[in-house]
């Protein structure tokens, strides 16, 4: 089952991503939030809008395809990686749209620190 994870890179704000059942990143938020509560608000907004959002697929200068989920208010989510084929990017966006509305939301913030294996967890 998919789950949303909030995380912080050492010395930065809180970001979020959607992880699939195999812990691979399905998509990530486009905004860095000042705290956990605003990140959780953004996740709820994405869960409500994911099904009705449209997908924009772009071919980057590095030759890879990237997707974004968009609504009238702007971009919501982007792919966490580039894809060699357009169809793969479109399928990845569809997986995100199917998984997001029912995904579990974890309120704990994982903190990833440089030069350390593993992570600390903040409530």
Buried (B, 14 or more C-beta within 10 A) or exposed (E): EBBBBBBBBEEEBBBBBBBBEEEEBBBBBBBBBEEBEBBBEBBEBBBEBBEEBEBEBBEEEEEBBBBBBBBEEEBBBBBBEBBEEEEBBBEBBEBBBBBBEEBEBBEEBBBEEEEEEEEEEEE
